[in-house]
Amino acid sequence: MSEARKARLGVLLSGRGSNFIAIADAIANGSLTGCEIAAVLSNIADAPGLAVAQQRGIATEAYVSKGVPRAEHDAKMIAALNTHEIDLVILAGYMRVLSPEFIRAFPDRILNIHPSLLPSFPGLHAQKQALDYGAKVAGCTVHFVDEAVDHGVIILQRVVPVEDSDDEAALSARILEQEHQAYPEAIARVISGRYQADDRRYRLS
């Protein structure tokens, strides 16, 4: 990405967007530099995260996905992101699997955060999966997005101990605290351009 301007982030969300807020706060307080949130898009018309973005003066767009063929919906999202000249797509609680066409439109430029230490417990309800399996540690993973679910190259991970007293809500809350720190850090690493990602190994350069 060019160093002549700030990297333009396009955030995709379906709900409250707590990770979006954490990223926006990190930019506002100067702990995450070299980028700006150019647009927030959602597949849910009344997603709370859209209202937060509007309050912060960030451009928002909603393209309702319910009842719309995936290819048609993703084509609208791709077009909107390109209109906003997005450099990096940030999935922040976006509850849809991206189509191959979407991923090909932004090769190695889509990031996601998942509430487990991948490759353990991919998919939905990762925290409950960890508890049900009896895992002693859980955590979160920021990774590039490829055509498989929760599969792309891992950028960074944060570990959270599983306490004997944990239920799904308690473990999820502690993992979310780490997500809010990990996502801005991962974005900073990627927009720096000072890394290599090959053979599933992410290395700083």
C-alpha positions in Angstrom: 0.0 0.0 0.0 1.2 3.5 -0.8 2.8 5.4 2.0 1.7 8.7 0.3 -1.7 8.4 1.9 -3.5 6.7 4.8 -4.7 3.2 4.1 -8.4 3.2 3.6 -10.3 0.6 5.7 -13.7 -0.7 4.7 -15.4 -2.4 7.7 -18.2 -5.0 7.2 -20.5 -5.8 10.1 -23.8 -7.3 10.9 -24.4 -6.2 14.5 -23.1 -3.9 17.1 -19.6 -3.8 15.8 -17.6 -3.8 19.0 -14.4 -4.6 17.1 -15.2 -1.7 14.7 -15.5 0.6 17.7 -12.2 -0.7 19.1 -10.5 0.0 15.8 -12.0 3.4 15.5 -11.0 4.3 19.0 -7.4 3.1 18.4 -7.3 5.4 15.3 -8.8 8.3 17.3 -6.3 8.0 20.2 -3.3 7.6 17.9 -2.4 4.0 18.9 -3.3 2.9 15.3 -1.8 5.2 12.7 -1.4 5.2 8.9 -5.1 4.3 8.2 -8.6 5.6 8.4 -12.0 4.0 8.3 -13.4 5.1 5.0 -16.7 3.3 5.1 -18.8 0.9 7.2 -21.0 -1.5 5.3 -23.6 -4.0 6.5 -25.9 -6.6 5.2 -28.5 -5.7 7.9 -30.3 -2.4 7.4 -30.6 -1.5 11.2 -27.3 -3.0 12.4 -26.4 -0.9 15.5 -22.8 -0.5 14.2 -24.1 1.6 11.4 -25.6 4.1 13.8 -22.3 4.3 15.7 -20.4 4.9 12.4 -22.8 7.7 11.4 -22.4 9.4 14.8 -18.6 9.4 14.1 -19.0 10.9 10.7 -18.1 7.8 8.8 -19.8 6.9 5.5 -22.2 4.0 5.8 -24.1 1.8 3.4 -26.5 -1.1 3.9 -27.2 -3.8 1.3 -29.7 -6.2 2.8 -28.7 -9.8 2.1 -31.9 -11.6 3.1 -33.5 -13.1 0.1 -30.9 -11.9 -2.3 -28.7 -14.3 -4.3 -25.2 -14.4 -2.8 -23.5 -13.4 -6.1 -25.8 -10.4 -6.6 -25.4 -9.2 -3.0 -21.6 -9.6 -3.0 -21.4 -7.7 -6.3 -23.1 -4.7 -4.7 -20.7 -4.9 -1.7 -17.7 -5.1 -4.0 -18.8 -2.2 -6.0 -19.4 -0.1 -2.9 -16.0 -0.9 -1.5 -14.3 0.0 -4.8 -16.3 3.3 -4.9 -14.8 4.1 -1.5 -11.3 3.2 -2.8 -10.8 0.6 0.0 -7.4 -0.8 0.5 -8.2 -3.3 3.3 -11.5 -5.0 4.1 -12.1 -5.6 7.8 -14.7 -8.1 8.9 -16.0 -7.1 12.3 -18.8 -9.5 13.1 -20.0 -9.8 9.5 -22.2 -12.9 9.7 -21.9 -14.0 6.1 -19.5 -16.3 4.3 -17.9 -14.4 1.5 -18.2 -15.7 -2.1 -15.1 -16.7 -4.0 -15.8 -13.7 -6.3 -15.6 -11.3 -3.3 -12.3 -12.8 -2.1 -10.8 -12.6 -5.5 -11.8 -9.0 -5.7 -9.6 -8.2 -2.7 -6.7 -10.8 -2.7 -4.8 -10.8 0.5 -6.7 -7.7 1.6 -9.4 -9.1 3.8 -8.9 -9.6 7.5 -11.1 -11.4 10.0 -11.0 -12.1 13.7 -12.2 -15.3 15.2 -12.8 -16.1 18.9 -10.6 -19.2 19.1 -7.0 -20.2 18.6 -7.3 -21.4 15.0 -7.2 -24.1 13.6 -9.0 -25.2 16.7 -12.8 -24.6 16.9 -13.6 -22.8 13.6 -17.1 -21.8 12.7 -19.9 -20.7 15.0 -20.0 -20.8 18.8 -16.2 -21.2 19.1 -16.2 -20.4 22.8 -18.8 -23.0 23.5 -16.8 -25.5 21.4 -13.8 -24.8 23.6 -15.7 -25.3 26.8 -17.4 -28.5 25.6 -14.1 -29.9 24.5 -12.5 -29.2 27.9 -9.8 -26.9 26.5 -7.6 -25.3 29.1 -6.8 -22.2 26.9 -8.8 -20.3 24.4 -8.3 -17.0 22.7 -8.6 -15.1 19.4 -7.0 -15.2 16.0 -6.7 -12.4 13.4 -6.2 -13.9 9.9 -6.3 -13.2 6.2 -9.5 -14.5 4.6 -9.4 -17.1 1.9 -12.1 -19.3 0.3 -12.3 -21.7 3.2 -14.0 -20.8 6.5 -11.6 -19.5 9.3 -8.7 -20.8 7.3 -6.4 -18.1 6.0 -2.9 -17.2 7.1 -2.7 -16.3 10.7 -1.4 -12.8 11.5 -1.5 -12.9 15.3 -3.2 -14.7 18.2 -4.0 -13.9 21.8 -4.3 -16.6 24.5 -7.0 -16.5 27.2 -6.9 -19.1 30.0 -10.1 -21.1 30.5 -11.2 -20.9 34.2 -13.0 -23.8 35.9 -15.9 -21.4 36.7 -16.3 -20.2 33.1 -19.5 -20.4 31.2 -19.9 -19.3 27.6 -20.7 -15.7 28.5 -17.8 -15.3 30.8 -15.2 -16.8 28.5 -16.6 -14.8 25.5 -16.3 -11.6 27.4 -12.6 -12.2 28.3 -11.8 -13.2 24.7 -13.6 -10.1 23.4 -11.3 -7.9 25.5 -8.3 -9.5 23.8 -10.0 -9.1 20.4 -10.2 -5.4 20.9 -6.4 -5.2 21.4 -5.5 -7.7 18.8 -7.4 -6.4 15.8 -5.8 -2.9 15.7 -2.4 -4.5 16.2 -2.9 -6.8 13.3 -4.1 -4.0 11.1 -1.0 -2.0 11.9 1.2 -5.0 11.0 -0.6 -5.5 7.6 -0.7 -1.8 6.5 3.0 -1.5 7.3 3.7 -3.9 4.5 6.7 -5.2 6.4 5.8 -8.9 6.4 5.9 -12.1 4.3 3.1 -14.7 4.2 4.0 -17.9 2.5 3.4 -21.6 3.2 0.9 -20.5 5.8 3.6 -18.8 7.8 3.3 -15.1 8.5 6.6 -13.4 9.2 7.6 -9.8 9.9 10.3 -8.5 7.6 
